[in-house]
Amino acid sequence: MVMDTSELKLRIFREIDSLEQGKLQEVYGFLQNFLRSDKDIDDWDTLTVSQKEGLQNAINDLDAGEGIVHEDVVSKYRKKYPND
């Protein structure tokens, strides 16, 4: 089924409008990443070799299961800095 632009926009709006807060924030993040994707590629080219290696090492660590869960990091620092 091929939709024209206005039909597609309306359908997207209706889907987004029905989302709960958490899902809406996720969609917003996905949209922002998508819209900035060309810029992100350009940014990679401006990094130094050392920065690129550091990022690749971090990705490899995560792929190997050696990362730290976001919630654990947040919890740790909320305990350390409770008034901030």
C-alpha positions as CSV (number, residue, x, y, z in Angstrom):
1,M,0.0,0.0,0.0
2,V,1.5,3.3,-1.1
3,M,0.5,6.4,0.9
4,D,1.0,9.9,-0.1
5,T,2.9,12.3,2.1
6,S,0.0,13.7,4.1
7,E,-1.5,10.2,4.7
8,L,1.9,9.0,5.9
9,K,2.4,12.0,8.2
10,L,-1.1,11.4,9.7
11,R,-0.5,7.8,10.3
12,I,2.9,8.5,12.0
13,F,1.3,11.2,14.1
14,R,-1.5,8.8,15.3
15,E,1.0,6.1,16.2
16,I,3.2,8.5,18.1
17,D,0.2,10.2,19.8
18,S,-0.9,6.9,21.3
19,L,2.4,6.1,22.9
20,E,3.0,6.2,26.7
21,Q,5.6,8.5,28.0
22,G,8.5,6.0,28.1
23,K,7.9,4.8,24.6
24,L,7.5,8.4,23.4
25,Q,10.9,9.3,24.7
26,E,12.4,6.3,23.0
27,V,10.9,7.3,19.7
28,Y,12.1,10.8,20.1
29,G,15.6,9.5,20.7
30,F,15.4,7.3,17.6
31,L,14.2,10.2,15.6
32,Q,17.0,12.5,16.8
33,N,19.6,9.8,16.0
34,F,18.1,9.3,12.6
35,L,18.0,13.0,11.7
36,R,21.6,13.5,12.9
37,S,22.9,10.3,11.3
38,D,24.6,12.1,8.4
39,K,26.2,14.6,10.8
40,D,27.4,11.7,13.0
41,I,29.2,10.2,10.1
42,D,30.9,13.5,9.3
43,D,31.9,13.8,13.0
44,W,33.7,10.4,12.9
45,D,36.0,11.8,10.2
46,T,37.1,14.7,12.5
47,L,38.2,12.4,15.4
48,T,41.9,11.6,16.0
49,V,43.2,8.1,15.5
50,S,43.5,7.8,19.3
51,Q,39.8,8.8,19.8
52,K,38.6,6.4,17.1
53,E,40.7,3.6,18.8
54,G,39.2,4.4,22.2
55,L,35.7,4.3,20.8
56,Q,36.3,1.0,19.0
57,N,37.8,-0.5,22.2
58,A,34.8,0.6,24.2
59,I,32.5,-1.0,21.6
60,N,34.5,-4.2,21.7
61,D,34.2,-4.2,25.6
62,L,30.5,-3.8,25.4
63,D,30.2,-6.5,22.8
64,A,32.2,-8.8,25.2
65,G,29.7,-8.1,28.0
66,E,32.2,-5.9,29.9
67,G,30.0,-2.8,30.2
68,I,28.3,-1.4,33.2
69,V,24.5,-1.1,33.2
70,H,23.3,2.5,33.0
71,E,21.0,2.2,36.0
72,D,23.9,0.9,38.2
73,V,26.1,3.9,37.3
74,V,23.2,6.3,38.0
75,S,22.5,4.6,41.3
76,K,26.1,4.7,42.4
77,Y,26.4,8.4,41.8
78,R,23.0,9.3,43.3
79,K,24.2,7.6,46.5
80,K,27.6,9.4,46.3
81,Y,26.0,12.8,45.5
82,P,22.5,12.7,46.9
83,N,21.9,16.5,46.9
84,D,22.9,17.2,43.3
